C-alpha cells in the first residue's frame, strides 16, 4: 500500500493524533494491507537518527487508535522509541465491510500485517520491534508473540487473557445471546450486522457494563473521533472460547504485564497467571480499576514502567554487550 505524505504533527490538521507533541515527535500517516483491505496507521517517530526501535500498538475491544493510545505513543517517542499505531479492519479509518465487525481471527491477521509492515520500514530496526496491547488486544499480543520468535518484547496492559474467567462477566452477556445468535445467522445469509452497544450503564444491554466502563471508555474518545458505541454481536459467541493467556508459556521474549488490581473488566488473576507462565514474564500491579490506567496518576505509573521496560529491552545489541 502507498504511504501518505509526510508531515510534522503540528501541520497534520484535523486528523492529527490527539495528545502528540510536535516538539518531541513527528507523525506519518501510513497504511498497510491486511486481508485485501487497507489498515490506517500513524507512524510516530522520535527525534534522532534512524533506524529506531518500534512499538506496534493496537487498541482493545472495538477501540480506535485515537482513544487513549496517542498519550502512550508520545511517551515512547520521547524516550527514543517509534510507535506504529493502527486501526483494525472494520474500525476507525481502516477499510473493511461490514463496519464494526470484531473478528478475532481477522484482528490477529491485522497484527501480523502491522508487524511485517514495521519490519519493512527503512526508518525502523526490524530486529527491535515490540508489541503493545491493552485490554482485548493485551490478549492478542500474547498470541502473536507466542507464534513469532522475532518479537523483541511485549507489553500487555490490563489484558483479556481468558474468556472463561469471570463468571459474573459472562452472566452479564447472557441478555445479548439472542442478538449474537441472530447476527451470526444473518451473517451466513449476507445480512447487515446486528449490533450491540460496546459500553453501557450497569444493567444495560451492552458488552461492558461495570460501573467504570461507560464513563471510563467514553473519557478516552476525543471529539471528532470515528469511534462508535457499537459492535457486531456475533463476537460474543467467540469471546468465551478465546484464551490467549495460555499462549504465554510459549513467549520467548521479555514480557511485561501491567495489571489493575481492582479490575472488574479483565480480571487480574488470569493476567498474573499469564505473566507467571511466560519464561521471561514480569507483572506490575497497580491498585486501580481497568480504565484508570489510561489517565491521571495511574497512567503516569504505567507508562513509566513501560518506558523503562521497553528502553531496556530494545537497546541496540552493541549497547547491551
WOVENJO-V266742 format. One record per residue. N is the residue number from 1. SS is DSSP state (2 for helix, 1 for strand, 0 for the rest). PHI is phi in radians with two decimals (* if undefined). OMEGA is omega in radians with two decimals (NA if undefined). Layout:
n	ss	phi	omega
N	SS	PHI	OMEGA
N	SS	PHI	OMEGA
//
This chain:
n	ss	phi	omega
1	0	*	-3.06
2	0	-1.62	-3.14
3	0	-1.60	3.03
4	0	-1.26	-3.10
5	0	-1.08	3.12
6	1	-1.26	3.05
7	1	-2.70	3.01
8	0	-1.06	-3.13
9	2	-0.99	-3.07
10	2	-1.09	-3.09
11	2	-1.80	-3.01
12	0	-1.44	3.05
13	2	1.27	-3.05
14	2	-1.04	-3.10
15	2	-1.46	-3.10
16	0	-1.04	-3.14
17	0	-1.17	3.12
18	0	-1.10	3.11
19	0	1.65	-3.12
20	0	-1.46	-3.08
21	0	-1.73	-3.05
22	0	-1.20	3.11
23	0	-1.37	-3.11
24	0	-2.08	-3.08
25	1	-2.42	2.97
26	1	-2.18	-3.11
27	1	-2.30	2.98
28	1	-1.96	2.99
29	1	-1.46	-3.06
30	1	-2.22	3.10
31	1	-2.65	3.11
32	1	-2.48	-3.09
33	1	-1.59	3.03
34	1	-2.58	3.13
35	0	1.01	3.13
36	0	1.41	3.13
37	1	-2.11	-3.13
38	1	-1.65	3.00
39	1	-1.79	3.12
40	1	-1.49	-3.12
41	1	-2.62	2.92
42	1	-1.85	2.97
43	1	-1.79	-3.08
44	1	-1.69	-3.01
45	1	-1.99	3.05
46	1	-1.40	2.97
47	0	-1.32	-3.14
48	0	1.99	-3.05
49	0	-1.77	3.06
50	0	-1.27	0.11
51	0	-1.45	-3.10
52	1	-1.72	2.86
53	1	-1.15	-3.04
54	1	-2.36	3.04
55	1	-1.90	3.10
56	1	-1.51	-2.97
57	1	-2.22	3.04
58	1	-2.35	-3.02
59	0	-1.49	-3.12
60	0	-1.54	-2.96
61	0	-1.10	3.08
62	0	1.07	-3.12
63	0	-1.54	3.04
64	0	-2.08	-2.96
65	0	-1.08	-3.09
66	0	-1.42	-3.02
67	0	-1.63	3.05
68	0	1.62	-3.06
69	2	-1.28	-3.13
70	2	-1.00	-3.14
71	2	-1.11	3.09
72	2	-1.21	-3.12
73	2	-1.05	3.13
74	2	-1.10	3.14
75	2	-1.15	3.11
76	2	-1.11	-3.12
77	2	-1.14	3.11
78	2	-1.10	3.11
79	0	-1.61	3.09
80	0	1.64	-3.12
81	0	-1.90	3.01
82	1	-1.26	3.09
83	1	-2.42	3.02
84	1	-1.93	-3.02
85	1	-1.95	-2.98
86	1	-2.14	2.97
87	0	-1.67	3.02
88	0	-1.15	2.94
89	0	-0.98	3.11
90	0	1.41	-3.10
91	0	-2.33	3.01
92	0	1.01	-3.09
93	0	-1.57	3.14
94	0	-1.47	3.07
95	0	-1.35	3.10
96	0	2.17	3.08
97	0	-2.09	-0.03
98	0	-1.28	3.12
99	0	-1.29	3.08
100	0	1.14	3.10
101	0	-1.59	3.07
102	0	-1.78	3.13
103	0	-1.97	-3.03
104	2	-1.02	-3.12
105	2	-1.08	3.12
106	2	-1.19	3.12
107	2	-1.14	3.06
108	2	-1.13	3.04
109	2	-1.07	3.11
110	2	-1.10	3.07
111	2	-1.08	3.14
112	2	-1.06	-3.14
113	2	-1.17	3.13
114	2	-1.13	3.13
115	2	-1.14	3.12
116	2	-1.08	3.12
117	2	-1.11	3.13
118	2	-1.04	-3.13
119	2	-1.19	-3.11
120	2	-1.55	-3.02
121	0	-1.38	-3.14
122	0	-1.16	-3.13
123	0	-1.37	-2.97
124	1	-2.05	3.12
125	1	-1.57	-3.07
126	1	-1.12	3.13
127	1	-1.50	-3.10
128	1	-2.23	3.10
129	1	-1.90	3.14
130	1	-1.96	3.10
131	1	-1.97	3.07
132	1	-2.33	3.10
133	1	-2.28	-3.11
134	1	-2.36	3.13
135	0	1.00	-3.11
136	2	-1.08	3.12
137	2	-1.34	2.98
138	2	-1.09	2.99
139	2	-1.37	3.13
140	2	-0.96	-3.06
141	2	-1.18	3.06
142	2	-1.15	-3.13
143	2	-1.15	-3.11
144	2	-1.16	-3.13
145	2	-1.15	3.13
146	2	-1.17	-3.10
147	2	-1.73	-3.04
148	0	-2.12	-3.07
149	0	-1.27	3.14
150	0	-1.49	3.11
151	0	-1.07	-3.02
152	0	-1.50	-3.11
153	1	-2.93	-3.12
154	1	-2.41	2.91
155	1	-1.99	3.11
156	1	-2.09	-3.00
157	1	-1.80	-3.09
158	0	0.59	-2.88
159	0	-1.41	2.88
160	0	-1.41	-3.05
161	0	-2.01	-3.02
162	0	-2.67	3.14
163	0	-1.16	3.11
164	0	-1.58	-3.13
165	0	-1.46	3.06
166	0	1.44	-3.11
167	2	-1.03	-3.14
168	2	-1.12	3.14
169	2	-1.14	3.13
170	2	-1.15	3.11
171	2	-1.09	-3.13
172	2	-1.14	-3.13
173	2	-1.50	-3.07
174	2	-1.00	3.11
175	2	-1.09	-3.13
176	2	-1.65	-3.03
177	2	-1.07	-3.14
178	2	-1.06	3.13
179	2	-1.23	3.09
180	2	-1.13	3.12
181	2	-1.15	3.12
182	2	-1.12	3.12
183	2	-1.15	3.14
184	2	-1.11	3.11
185	2	-1.16	3.13
186	2	-1.14	3.13
187	2	-1.07	3.13
188	2	-1.19	3.12
189	0	-1.73	3.12
190	0	1.37	-3.12
191	0	-1.48	3.10
192	0	-1.14	-3.11
193	0	-1.07	2.91
194	0	-1.59	-3.04
195	1	-1.70	2.99
196	1	-2.27	3.10
197	1	-1.15	3.07
198	1	-1.27	-3.12
199	1	-2.21	3.08
200	0	-2.81	3.11
201	0	-1.21	3.09
202	0	-0.92	-3.12
203	0	1.57	3.14
204	0	-1.33	3.08
205	0	-1.47	-3.12
206	1	-2.53	-3.09
207	1	-1.26	-3.11
208	1	-1.96	-3.03
209	0	-2.33	3.03
210	0	-1.12	-3.10
211	0	-0.96	-3.12
212	0	-1.62	-2.99
213	2	-1.17	-3.07
214	2	-1.13	3.14
215	2	-1.15	-3.11
216	2	-1.21	-3.14
217	2	-1.19	-3.07
218	2	-1.13	3.12
219	0	-1.18	-3.14
220	0	-1.47	-2.99
221	0	-1.52	-3.11
222	0	-1.36	3.07
223	0	-1.00	3.13
224	0	1.40	-3.13
225	0	-1.17	3.04
226	0	-1.38	-3.12
227	0	-1.06	3.03
228	0	-2.17	3.12
229	0	-1.43	-3.09
230	0	-2.80	3.05
231	1	-2.60	3.09
232	1	-1.06	-2.95
233	2	-1.17	-3.04
234	2	-1.05	-3.11
235	2	-1.08	-3.10
236	2	-1.16	3.07
237	2	-1.35	-3.10
238	2	-1.70	-3.03
239	2	-0.96	-3.11
240	0	-1.09	-3.11
241	0	-1.68	-3.12
242	0	-1.61	-3.04
243	0	-2.33	-3.05
244	2	-1.17	3.11
245	2	-1.05	3.13
246	2	-1.19	3.14
247	2	-1.36	-3.02
248	2	-1.07	-3.13
249	2	-1.10	-3.10
250	2	-1.74	-3.14
251	0	-1.54	-3.08
252	0	-1.52	-3.08
253	0	-1.55	3.07
254	1	-1.08	-3.10
255	1	-2.25	3.01
256	1	-1.95	3.10
257	1	-1.93	3.13
258	1	-1.66	-2.96
259	1	-1.99	3.01
260	1	-1.61	-3.02
261	0	-1.12	-3.10
262	0	-1.79	-3.04
263	0	-1.26	3.06
264	0	-1.79	3.14
265	0	-1.62	3.06
266	0	-2.09	-3.02
267	0	-0.96	-3.07
268	2	-1.21	-3.04
269	2	-1.03	3.10
270	2	-1.09	3.11
271	2	-1.17	3.10
272	2	-1.13	3.11
273	2	-1.12	3.12
274	2	-1.09	3.12
275	2	-1.09	-3.14
276	2	-1.24	3.14
277	2	-1.21	-3.05
278	0	-1.21	-3.13
279	0	-0.99	-3.11
280	0	-2.16	-3.08
281	1	-1.56	3.06
282	1	-2.37	3.07
283	1	-1.93	3.01
284	1	-2.07	-3.10
285	1	-1.80	3.10
286	1	-2.32	-3.13
287	0	-1.33	-3.11
288	0	-2.44	3.07
289	0	-1.62	-2.97
290	2	-0.94	-3.00
291	2	-1.47	3.13
292	2	-1.26	-3.12
293	2	-1.24	-3.09
294	2	-1.58	-3.00
295	0	-2.56	2.97
296	2	1.19	-3.03
297	2	-1.11	3.13
298	2	-1.27	2.99
299	2	-1.09	-3.11
300	2	-1.03	3.14
301	2	-1.18	-3.10
302	2	-1.14	-3.07
303	2	-1.20	3.07
304	2	-1.13	3.09
305	2	-1.07	-3.08
306	2	-1.22	3.11
307	2	-1.10	3.13
308	2	-1.07	-3.14
309	2	-1.13	-3.05
310	2	-1.21	3.14
311	2	-1.15	3.09
312	2	-1.19	-3.04
313	2	-1.36	-3.07
314	0	-1.82	3.06
315	0	-1.09	3.03
316	0	-1.02	-3.07
317	2	-0.99	-3.10
318	2	-1.13	-3.10
319	2	-1.25	-3.12
320	2	-1.61	-3.07
321	0	-1.32	NA
//
